[in-house]
Structures are given as structure tokens and as C-alpha cells.
Amino acid sequence: MHRRSSLRLLWCLLGIAVGTSAALVISGPSVTPFLLASLGGTAVFLFGFTRAPAAQPRALFGGHLGGALIGIACYQFFGEAIWVYALAQALALAFMLLTRTMHPPAGANPILMIHVHATWSALFQPVLVGITALVAVAVLWSRLYPGLCRYPVDLRAPSPSHINWGGWGEPG
């Protein structure tokens, strides 16, 4: 590996560590890190797949907030049961596909919200606060290293970039 590639890799690794730490610290000690587990996958997108449509703010915020909202609503209305988890997961996928805010790590949010019996306030703290902290670090971090792809690439990029439900690649 070239020296420059090694430095860029190290920069990305430091960025993911700083971003994850910031999200956990800013979300507060009263919040269990388990609630923020989906942010681990988000951090991989932000610092490893910066250009991906799923890493852009539209997908990131829409996917996380939509998935968490659906999980909280399903728990609040139906309680905790296997069928509620399945319903919430299906609704979250439908939401992300229909709104083109597909962010795979956010697919964990409905399950997490039901499992911890989250209330409506969880949308703000820890979900919105955690995402915002992670994004803020990604924005800053991507501008500190010369030649690194700046985040965000496109604020409103749809994810997926075209509608092809249940598939990958060109619509068929």
C-alpha cells in the first residue's frame, strides 16, 4: 500500500472513532449505547462510503428518523411481540423505499426502539442528536484532509438513485 493511501485510511479510521465517540458523548450518559447501535453502520457509510447515495443526508436523516418513528409507533400502539417487530421492519422498509431514503443501518432502528420500549422523545434524544453529531464530525473531518471526498456529496440525493424494488442495478 502506498504511503498516501495508508494515511488516508488512517484518517478515515480516526474519523470513525471520533465521530462514534462524539455521538455517544453528546447523546448523554443516560442513553444506553445500545440505542445508538445503528449509528455504527452509519459511521461506516460516512467514513468509508462517503459518495454512496445511502450516505447522503436525505437518506441518513430520513432513514433513521423514519425507522425510529415507525418502531416507536408500533411499540406504543401494539406493545412488544414478534409480529410487532416484523410489522415495524416491513413498514420501515416500505417507508424508506417509497420516500427514497434508504439507509441500511437505519433498518435496525425499528427493532431497537421496540426492544428498549422507546418513547416519542427518543426521536430527538438519542436518534436526532446522535445522527447530527456523527454528521457534524463527518463534515468537518472530510474537509481537514487535503484531497479527501467532502461530505456531503449531495444533500438531496435519493437512495436508491432509481426505483427498482427488490433488485439492484438498472430498473427492469
VOBA-1610 file (N, C-alpha, C; in pm, whole numbers, padded with zeros to 5 digits, always signed):
BEGIN
Met+00085-00117+00000Met+00000+00000+00000Met+00090+00124+00000His+00051+00223-00077His+00128+00346-00085His+00113+00427+00043Arg+00213+00507+00070Arg+00213+00589+00192Arg+00089+00678+00197Arg+00054+00739+00083Arg-00061+00828+00079Arg-00191+00753+00108Ser-00206+00634+00051Ser-00325+00552+00077Ser-00332+00512+00223Ser-00219+00481+00281Ser-00214+00444+00424Ser-00256+00560+00511Leu-00213+00681+00476Leu-00250+00799+00555Leu-00400+00828+00542Arg-00453+00812+00421Arg-00598+00833+00402Arg-00678+00730+00481Leu-00633+00605+00480Leu-00701+00501+00557Leu-00697+00534+00705Leu-00581+00572+00754Leu-00567+00610+00895Leu-00659+00726+00929Trp-00668+00824+00839Trp-00755+00941+00861Trp-00902+00896+00872Cys-00944+00806+00785Cys-01082+00755+00790Cys-01107+00677+00919Leu-01010+00599+00962Leu-01025+00522+01086Leu-01033+00615+01207Leu-00950+00718+01209Leu-00958+00815+01319Leu-01092+00888+01315Gly-01137+00921+01195Gly-01265+00990+01180Gly-01381+00910+01235Ile-01385+00781+01203Ile-01495+00698+01252Ile-01489+00686+01404Ala-01368+00681+01460Ala-01354+00673+01607Ala-01401+00802+01672Val-01360+00916+01616Val-01400+01046+01672Val-01550+01065+01655Gly-01604+01033+01537Gly-01746+01050+01512Gly-01832+00965+01603Thr-01796+00840+01620Thr-01871+00750+01707Thr-01864+00797+01852Ser-01745+00838+01895Ser-01729+00888+02032Ser-01814+01012+02054Ala-01812+01104+01958Ala-01891+01227+01970Ala-02040+01195+01981Ala-02088+01104+01897Ala-02231+01068+01901Ala-02269+01011+02036Leu-02183+00926+02092Leu-02212+00864+02222Leu-02205+00966+02336Val-02104+01053+02332Val-02087+01153+02439Val-02199+01257+02434Ile-02228+01309+02315Ile-02329+01415+02303Ile-02469+01364+02333Ser-02493+01237+02304Ser-02625+01180+02333Ser-02650+01168+02483Gly-02544+01173+02562Gly-02558+01176+02706Gly-02542+01041+02772Pro-02493+01043+02895Pro-02468+00918+02968Pro-02594+00841+03005Ser-02708+00910+03008Ser-02830+00840+03047Ser-02884+00753+02934Val-02831+00773+02813Val-02877+00695+02698Val-02789+00572+02683Thr-02852+00459+02672Thr-02776+00337+02654Thr-02714+00333+02514Pro-02587+00296+02503Pro-02524+00287+02371Pro-02597+00191+02277Phe-02672+00096+02332Phe-02748+00002+02250Phe-02845+00075+02159Leu-02904+00184+02208Leu-02997+00262+02127Leu-02929+00322+02006Leu-02799+00342+02015Leu-02724+00402+01905Leu-02650+00300+01820Ala-02681+00173+01835Ala-02611+00068+01761Ala-02617+00090+01610Ser-02729+00138+01559Ser-02741+00160+01415Ser-02647+00268+01365Leu-02600+00354+01455Leu-02505+00458+01413Leu-02368+00400+01379Gly-02339+00281+01428Gly-02213+00216+01390Gly-02210+00190+01240Gly-02318+00140+01187Gly-02327+00118+01043Gly-02328+00250+00967Thr-02393+00351+01023Thr-02393+00482+00960Thr-02253+00539+00953Ala-02176+00521+01059Ala-02038+00571+01061Ala-01955+00504+00951Val-01979+00375+00927Val-01907+00305+00819Val-01940+00371+00685Phe-02067+00403+00663Phe-02104+00472+00539Phe-02037+00609+00529Leu-02043+00688+00636Leu-01991+00824+00631Leu-01840+00830+00608Phe-01768+00739+00671Phe-01622+00746+00663Phe-01562+00645+00565Gly-01641+00551+00516Gly-01589+00451+00424Gly-01653+00454+00286Phe-01781+00495+00280Phe-01854+00502+00154Phe-01917+00640+00138Thr-01835+00741+00151Thr-01880+00880+00156Thr-01966+00920+00037Arg-01937+00868-00080Arg-02009+00907-00202Arg-02141+00831-00223Ala-02165+00725-00149Ala-02284+00642-00170Ala-02412+00723-00146Pro-02514+00704-00230Pro-02641+00772-00207Pro-02697+00746-00066Ala-02677+00625-00015Ala-02727+00590+00119Ala-02654+00665+00230Ala-02540+00727+00199Ala-02464+00802+00299Ala-02503+00949+00301Gln-02579+00994+00204Gln-02612+01135+00193Gln-02721+01174+00294Pro-02726+01302+00332Pro-02817+01345+00439Pro-02963+01307+00421Arg-03015+01314+00300Arg-03157+01279+00279Arg-03184+01137+00327Ala-03100+01044+00284Ala-03118+00904+00323Ala-03085+00882+00469Leu-02979+00944+00514Leu-02934+00924+00652Leu-03038+00972+00753Phe-03079+01098+00740Phe-03177+01152+00835Phe-03314+01091+00814Gly-03358+01079+00688Gly-03489+01021+00660Gly-03499+00877+00705Gly-03397+00798+00675Gly-03399+00657+00714Gly-03398+00637+00864His-03309+00709+00933His-03300+00694+01079His-03426+00744+01149Leu-03468+00865+01115Leu-03585+00921+01184Leu-03713+00845+01148Gly-03728+00809+01020Gly-03846+00732+00978Gly-03850+00595+01043Gly-03737+00524+01041Gly-03731+00391+01103Gly-03756+00394+01252Ala-03697+00494+01320Ala-03718+00507+01464Ala-03863+00543+01496Leu-03919+00636+01420Leu-04059+00675+01440Leu-04152+00555+01423Ile-04130+00477+01321Ile-04213+00359+01297Ile-04198+00258+01411Gly-04076+00235+01456Gly-04054+00143+01568Gly-04123+00190+01695Ile-04110+00318+01725Ile-04174+00375+01845Ile-04326+00365+01833Ala-04380+00403+01717Ala-04525+00398+01699Ala-04578+00255+01712Cys-04510+00161+01651Cys-04555+00022+01661Cys-04553-00026+01806Tyr-04448+00009+01879Tyr-04443-00031+02020Tyr-04554+00037+02100Gln-04571+00168+02080Gln-04671+00243+02157Gln-04813+00193+02130Phe-04841+00154+02006Phe-04977+00111+01971Phe-05002-00038+01994Phe-04898-00121+01977Phe-04919-00266+01980Phe-04840-00341+02086Gly-04746-00274+02154Gly-04665-00343+02254Gly-04549-00418+02191Glu-04500-00516+02264Glu-04383-00592+02218Glu-04423-00737+02193Ala-04413-00777+02068Ala-04439-00915+02026Ala-04365-00937+01895Ile-04341-01060+01862Ile-04267-01091+01738Ile-04335-01027+01618Trp-04467-01035+01611Trp-04537-00979+01495Trp-04522-00828+01488Val-04505-00762+01604Val-04486-00616+01605Val-04349-00582+01548Tyr-04248-00658+01587Tyr-04114-00638+01530Tyr-04120-00654+01378Ala-04185-00760+01331Ala-04193-00786+01188Ala-04270-00677+01114Leu-04381-00633+01173Leu-04460-00525+01114Leu-04376-00398+01104Ala-04309-00362+01212Ala-04228-00240+01213Ala-04117-00246+01109Gln-04055-00363+01096Gln-03947-00379+00998Gln-04003-00363+00855Ala-04117-00424+00828Ala-04178-00413+00695Ala-04220-00269+00665Leu-04279-00203+00764Leu-04320-00063+00744Leu-04199+00029+00723Ala-04092+00003+00795Ala-03971+00085+00779Ala-03912+00068+00639Leu-03908-00055+00590Leu-03859-00077+00455Leu-03949-00006+00354Ala-04080-00019+00369Ala-04174+00048+00277Ala-04152+00199+00280Phe-04137+00254+00400Phe-04115+00398+00414Phe-03988+00441+00341Met-03878+00369+00365Met-03751+00409+00303Met-03755+00393+00151Leu-03819+00288+00102Leu-03829+00269-00043Leu-03918+00376-00107Leu-04034+00400-00047Leu-04128+00496-00106Leu-04078+00640-00100Thr-04005+00673+00004Thr-03952+00810+00017Thr-03811+00823-00040Arg-03754+00710-00084Arg-03619+00704-00137Arg-03518+00761-00037Thr-03535+00712+00087Thr-03444+00746+00196Thr-03381+00619+00253Met-03342+00529+00163Met-03285+00400+00205Met-03148+00421+00267His-03138+00386+00393His-03012+00391+00467His-03006+00260+00546Pro-02937+00157+00494Pro-02941+00024+00556Pro-02920+00019+00707Pro-02825+00094+00765Pro-02811+00086+00911Pro-02937+00128+00987Ala-03016+00218+00927Ala-03139+00263+00991Ala-03243+00153+00998Gly-03223+00046+00923Gly-03314-00067+00931Gly-03315-00132+01068Ala-03212-00106+01147Ala-03207-00159+01284Ala-03295-00079+01381Asn-03328+00043+01345Asn-03400+00130+01439Asn-03536+00079+01484Pro-03619+00025+01396Pro-03748-00024+01447Pro-03731-00132+01554Ile-03639-00225+01531Ile-03615-00332+01628Ile-03561-00275+01758Leu-03465-00184+01748Leu-03407-00123+01868Leu-03511-00048+01949Met-03594+00031+01882Met-03694+00113+01952Met-03797+00024+02024Ile-03838-00084+01960Ile-03933-00174+02024Ile-03866-00245+02142His-03747-00293+02121His-03676-00369+02225His-03655-00289+02353Val-03624-00160+02338Val-03599-00078+02458Val-03724-00005+02507His-03839-00034+02443His-03965+00030+02480His-03954+00182+02474Ala-03899+00232+02363Ala-03872+00374+02346Ala-04000+00457+02345Thr-03987+00577+02396Thr-04096+00675+02392Thr-04068+00773+02277Trp-04164+00861+02252Trp-04152+00956+02141Trp-04028+01044+02154Ser-03986+01071+02276Ser-03870+01159+02297Ser-03742+01098+02242Ala-03738+00967+02221Ala-03619+00902+02166Ala-03589+00950+02024Leu-03690+01002+01954Leu-03665+01057+01820Leu-03564+01171+01826Phe-03578+01255+01929Phe-03484+01366+01944Phe-03355+01319+02011Gln-03371+01258+02127Gln-03256+01212+02206Gln-03274+01065+02234Pro-03203+00977+02172Pro-03071+00989+02113Pro-03064+00995+01961Val-03175+00967+01889Val-03165+00948+01744Val-03116+01074+01672Leu-03192+01182+01676Leu-03153+01303+01604Leu-03022+01360+01655Val-03006+01363+01785Val-02882+01416+01843Val-02762+01331+01800Gly-02775+01200+01805Gly-02666+01111+01766Gly-02629+01123+01619Ile-02731+01126+01532Ile-02707+01141+01388Ile-02640+01274+01359Thr-02691+01379+01419Thr-02637+01513+01394Thr-02491+01522+01438Ala-02458+01465+01551Ala-02319+01466+01598Ala-02229+01392+01500Leu-02273+01277+01456Leu-02194+01197+01362Leu-02175+01271+01229Val-02281+01332+01179Val-02273+01408+01053Val-02181+01529+01070Ala-02191+01599+01181Ala-02105+01716+01203Ala-01957+01678+01198Val-01923+01567+01261Val-01783+01521+01257Val-01745+01483+01114Ala-01834+01414+01041Ala-01804+01374+00904Ala-01781+01497+00814Val-01863+01599+00830Val-01849+01722+00750Val-01714+01787+00779Leu-01683+01805+00905Leu-01557+01867+00944Leu-01438+01780+00903Trp-01443+01653+00936Trp-01333+01560+00913Trp-01298+01551+00765Ser-01398+01551+00679Ser-01375+01538+00535Ser-01310+01662+00475Arg-01314+01772+00547Arg-01255+01896+00497Arg-01115+01922+00553Leu-01076+01846+00651Leu-00944+01867+00712Leu-00831+01798+00638Tyr-00862+01692+00565Tyr-00758+01615+00495Tyr-00759+01657+00348Pro-00649+01708+00296Pro-00645+01753+00156Pro-00676+01639+00058Gly-00765+01667-00036Gly-00797+01571-00141Gly-00899+01465-00104Leu-00946+01463+00019Leu-01047+01365+00060Leu-01183+01410+00007Cys-01267+01316-00028Cys-01402+01345-00074Cys-01476+01420+00037Arg-01530+01536+00004Arg-01601+01615+00104Arg-01742+01563+00125Tyr-01780+01556+00251Tyr-01914+01514+00286Tyr-01994+01637+00322Pro-02118+01649+00281Pro-02192+01558+00194Pro-02160+01584+00047Val-02179+01482-00033Val-02157+01494-00177Val-02279+01561-00239Asp-02399+01521-00195Asp-02524+01576-00248Asp-02629+01571-00137Leu-02671+01687-00091Leu-02765+01695+00021Leu-02895+01619-00002Arg-02944+01622-00125Arg-03077+01566-00152Arg-03074+01442-00239Ala-02960+01376-00250Ala-02951+01256-00336Ala-03049+01150-00288Pro-03134+01100-00378Pro-03226+00994-00338Pro-03151+00861-00324Ser-03198+00781-00236Ser-03141+00648-00217Ser-03257+00550-00202Pro-03273+00458-00294Pro-03189+00432-00411Pro-03203+00542-00515Ser-03102+00551-00604Ser-03099+00656-00704Ser-03211+00640-00807His-03262+00518-00822His-03378+00493-00907His-03461+00382-00841Ile-03585+00375-00879Ile-03674+00277-00817Ile-03659+00142-00886Asn-03619+00045-00809Asn-03605-00094-00856Asn-03624-00182-00734Trp-03744-00183-00681Trp-03770-00255-00557Trp-03732-00400-00567Gly-03660-00447-00467Gly-03622-00586-00460Gly-03509-00623-00554Gly-03446-00526-00614Gly-03338-00555-00708Gly-03222-00460-00691Trp-03125-00477-00779Trp-03006-00393-00775Trp-02967-00365-00918Gly-02915-00250-00944Gly-02873-00218-01079Gly-02981-00143-01153Glu-02982-00160-01282Glu-03078-00087-01367Glu-03221-00139-01345Pro-03319-00048-01352Pro-03457-00092-01337Pro-03494-00190-01449Gly-03573-00288-01411Gly-03606-00389-01511Gly-03751-00411-01530
//
